[in-house]
């Protein structure tokens, strides 16, 4: 029987076999910092408490007017982006399922695609949340759907990759992969690029397959099992793959960070960095967080290390995000950290809060200009406007006054 674990830092795996879960305490207090940003809460909506173990496949989707989010307790909700007077007016519609939703929603035209813990792929109307079609697959659908070539591409936790017709839900083809006995919980989405699907598997392998037929084009490894116990030998590819400058970037848990030639699977470079969170790639730089919560910046073409920041060790850093030209880091105690992407230093810090308190773990972050939308583990969705702090306003006013004096 396949064993799977919720992964909330290494402590979650270690404590999963114990009768009483180990309480994870916040590391040493953060160094004082005068933030240049503050968060203005535009609106906040609560669904239900989110189990951390079932949040990896859940993401925000959007169109011009609305934001769409699913919850592992079975809710799919459409929310107005624009602030309203009451939270009930913020909700355009909501649909409640009796089964957990573990991936999605992925938006395609007027459709929303979700995956369930019972193996269904369900397509909803983005207009009112009604069901358009649903298809039963072989097992839990934790992989966020990717839509291309009129197909829905998604994975199940038993090692199958499906291509479904986006209009009918009919199964077009299925590809299978041998799964290990032990892996992290979650299945990252496939990456579609110019007719090819790139897949990171729990075995530590990366595969390229034809999007048309599912046929294997090449396979390479980024993580090789080592050690005597199943836990020591566990490898996985949980970070989403990224294509940039015709280079495929991948990272393995108990593995390496690699840059791959997408044509043949050969390596451009290999770095001894192990991790499982999603990373960020710009036109020139790769930003990754390793499994010790150390953040690295590397040159995209050469792999040369530009800087390393270990100030967040043990803080359960989440997936990395960009905020304009800065790196946005969230941690397990509800903090948002802005980092100078050139120097690797923290420039601003704000703590997320909701009506139930503060410090809730941030599961998902969506940045849109100077607004940030968060989903935390209390199931609270918060829409913030990022404003200059009093310090930033004072400095700007002082600089303007100094400039006028110089004239």
SVG drawing of the C-alpha trace seen along z (x, -y; Angstrom):
<svg xmlns="http://www.w3.org/2000/svg" viewBox="-26 -77 55 79">
<polyline fill="none" stroke="black" stroke-width="0.4" points="0.0,0.0 1.4,-3.4 2.2,-5.6 1.8,-9.4 2.5,-12.1 1.4,-15.7 4.5,-17.8 4.7,-20.7 8.4,-20.8 10.4,-17.8 8.9,-17.6 5.6,-16.7 7.0,-13.5 9.0,-12.6 6.0,-13.1 3.4,-11.4 4.0,-8.0 3.5,-9.3 0.2,-9.2 0.5,-12.9 1.6,-15.3 4.7,-17.3 4.0,-21.0 6.1,-23.1 7.3,-26.3 8.3,-29.5 12.1,-29.9 14.0,-32.6 12.3,-36.0 13.0,-37.9 15.5,-40.8 13.8,-44.2 13.1,-45.8 11.6,-49.1 9.2,-48.1 8.7,-50.3 5.2,-48.7 2.0,-48.3 -1.1,-46.2 -4.5,-47.8 -7.2,-45.2 -9.7,-45.7 -11.9,-42.7 -11.9,-39.3 -14.1,-36.2 -13.9,-33.0 -14.8,-29.6 -13.7,-26.7 -10.5,-25.7 -8.0,-24.3 -6.0,-21.1 -2.5,-21.9 -2.0,-18.5 -4.6,-19.1 -3.7,-22.5 -0.8,-21.9 -3.0,-21.6 -5.2,-24.6 -4.5,-27.9 -6.3,-31.2 -7.8,-31.7 -9.3,-35.0 -10.9,-37.0 -11.4,-40.7 -14.0,-41.0 -13.8,-37.9 -11.4,-35.7 -12.1,-32.0 -10.8,-29.7 -11.5,-26.2 -11.2,-24.8 -10.3,-21.3 -13.5,-21.2 -15.5,-21.1 -16.2,-24.8 -15.7,-26.5 -16.3,-30.3 -16.4,-33.2 -15.5,-36.5 -15.7,-40.1 -12.3,-41.6 -13.7,-45.1 -14.4,-45.8 -18.0,-45.8 -19.7,-46.9 -20.6,-43.5 -18.9,-40.1 -22.1,-38.6 -22.0,-41.0 -18.4,-40.0 -19.5,-36.4 -20.8,-36.1 -21.7,-32.4 -20.5,-29.4 -20.9,-25.7 -20.4,-23.1 -19.4,-19.5 -19.7,-16.6 -16.1,-15.5 -12.8,-17.3 -11.5,-19.4 -7.7,-18.9 -6.8,-20.7 -7.9,-23.7 -9.7,-25.7 -8.0,-26.1 -9.8,-28.5 -10.3,-28.0 -12.7,-30.4 -16.0,-30.2 -15.0,-26.9 -13.4,-26.1 -11.7,-22.7 -11.3,-21.1 -10.0,-17.7 -11.4,-15.8 -10.1,-13.4 -12.4,-10.7 -10.8,-10.8 -13.2,-13.1 -12.3,-15.8 -15.3,-18.3 -15.8,-21.2 -18.0,-24.1 -19.5,-27.1 -17.5,-30.2 -20.8,-32.1 -22.8,-30.4 -20.8,-27.3 -23.1,-24.7 -21.6,-21.4 -20.9,-21.1 -19.3,-17.6 -17.4,-15.3 -15.2,-12.3 -14.1,-9.6 -10.4,-8.8 -8.4,-6.1 -7.5,-7.9 -7.1,-11.2 -6.6,-14.2 -4.1,-16.4 -2.5,-17.9 -3.7,-21.3 -5.1,-21.0 -3.3,-22.4 -5.4,-23.1 -3.9,-23.1 -4.7,-21.7 -8.4,-21.4 -7.3,-18.9 -7.2,-18.9 -4.0,-17.4 -3.9,-16.3 -2.4,-13.6 -3.6,-11.1 -1.7,-10.0 -1.4,-6.4 1.0,-7.5 -1.3,-8.1 -1.3,-11.2 -4.6,-11.8 -5.5,-13.8 -9.3,-14.6 -11.3,-16.3 -12.0,-19.8 -15.5,-20.0 -16.8,-16.5 -14.5,-15.1 -13.8,-12.0 -10.4,-10.3 -8.2,-10.8 -5.1,-9.0 -3.5,-7.8 0.3,-7.5 1.5,-5.5 4.6,-5.8 5.9,-3.4 5.5,-5.1 7.7,-4.7 6.4,-3.3 6.9,-6.6 6.7,-10.2 5.6,-13.7 1.9,-14.4 1.0,-16.3 1.3,-16.1 2.7,-19.2 1.0,-20.3 2.5,-19.2 4.2,-21.9 3.0,-22.3 5.3,-23.9 5.1,-23.8 3.3,-20.5 5.3,-18.7 4.3,-17.9 7.0,-18.0 6.3,-16.0 8.1,-15.8 7.4,-12.4 7.6,-11.2 10.4,-8.8 12.7,-11.8 12.4,-11.6 11.6,-14.2 9.8,-13.1 8.9,-14.7 5.8,-13.4 3.9,-14.1 0.8,-16.2 -0.9,-14.6 -0.4,-10.9 1.3,-10.7 4.3,-9.0 7.6,-9.2 10.2,-11.5 12.9,-11.4 13.4,-10.8 16.1,-11.9 16.7,-11.9 17.1,-14.8 17.0,-12.8 18.4,-9.3 17.4,-7.3 20.1,-6.9 20.2,-5.5 19.0,-2.4 15.5,-3.3 12.5,-4.3 12.5,-7.8 16.2,-8.3 15.6,-7.0 12.6,-9.1 13.0,-11.3 10.4,-13.5 9.8,-16.3 7.2,-18.5 8.3,-21.9 6.5,-23.1 8.7,-23.0 9.5,-26.3 10.5,-26.9 12.6,-30.0 15.0,-31.0 14.5,-27.5 15.7,-25.9 13.7,-23.6 14.3,-24.3 13.5,-21.6 14.3,-20.8 14.1,-17.5 13.6,-16.7 16.7,-14.8 17.9,-15.7 19.3,-18.6 18.4,-21.9 19.0,-21.4 18.8,-23.2 17.7,-20.9 17.8,-21.1 14.1,-20.5 14.9,-18.9 16.8,-15.9 16.9,-16.0 20.6,-16.7 21.8,-19.0 23.1,-22.5 24.0,-22.6 23.4,-20.7 23.4,-22.3 23.4,-20.5 20.2,-22.1 17.3,-20.0 13.8,-21.4 10.0,-21.0 8.5,-24.5 7.7,-26.3 10.5,-28.7 10.7,-31.8 12.6,-32.3 13.1,-35.7 14.9,-36.5 18.2,-36.2 17.9,-34.7 16.5,-31.6 15.2,-32.1 14.7,-28.9 14.1,-28.0 15.7,-24.7 14.4,-22.1 16.1,-24.0 14.3,-27.3 17.5,-28.8 16.9,-31.0 19.3,-31.0 19.6,-33.2 21.5,-31.7 22.3,-32.9 19.8,-31.4 22.4,-30.6 25.4,-29.5 24.0,-28.4 26.5,-30.5 25.3,-31.5 24.6,-35.2 23.6,-35.2 22.3,-33.0 20.0,-34.1 19.7,-31.9 17.7,-34.3 14.5,-32.3 15.8,-28.9 13.1,-26.9 10.3,-29.3 8.4,-27.0 8.8,-29.2 6.1,-28.8 6.2,-29.0 8.2,-32.0 6.5,-34.9 7.6,-38.1 6.3,-41.5 7.3,-43.8 11.1,-43.5 11.3,-42.2 11.1,-38.6 8.0,-38.0 8.5,-35.3 5.8,-34.0 6.4,-31.9 4.5,-29.5 3.7,-32.2 1.9,-34.6 4.7,-37.0 5.2,-38.5 8.8,-39.4 10.0,-41.5 13.5,-40.9 15.8,-42.9 16.3,-40.5 19.7,-41.8 21.3,-41.8 19.3,-39.1 18.5,-41.3 15.1,-41.7 13.7,-45.2 10.1,-45.0 8.1,-42.8 4.3,-42.7 2.2,-40.2 -1.0,-38.9 -4.0,-38.9 -7.7,-38.0 -10.7,-38.5 -9.7,-35.2 -6.2,-36.5 -2.9,-36.7 -0.1,-34.4 -2.2,-31.9 -0.1,-30.0 -0.3,-31.5 -1.0,-28.7 -1.4,-30.7 -0.4,-34.1 -1.5,-36.0 0.1,-39.3 -1.6,-41.7 0.2,-45.1 0.1,-46.6 -2.6,-44.2 -2.0,-40.8 -4.6,-38.1 -3.9,-35.5 -5.5,-32.1 -4.5,-31.0 -5.0,-27.7 -8.1,-29.1 -9.8,-29.1 -9.7,-32.9 -9.3,-34.8 -7.9,-38.3 -7.4,-41.0 -4.8,-43.6 -3.7,-46.8 0.0,-47.4 0.6,-51.0 3.8,-52.9 4.5,-52.8 4.8,-55.9 8.6,-55.5 8.5,-55.4 6.2,-58.4 8.5,-60.3 11.6,-59.5 9.9,-60.5 8.7,-63.8 12.2,-64.4 13.9,-63.7 11.5,-66.0 12.1,-68.8 15.9,-68.3 15.6,-68.5 13.7,-71.8 16.2,-73.2 19.1,-72.4 17.4,-74.3"/>
</svg>
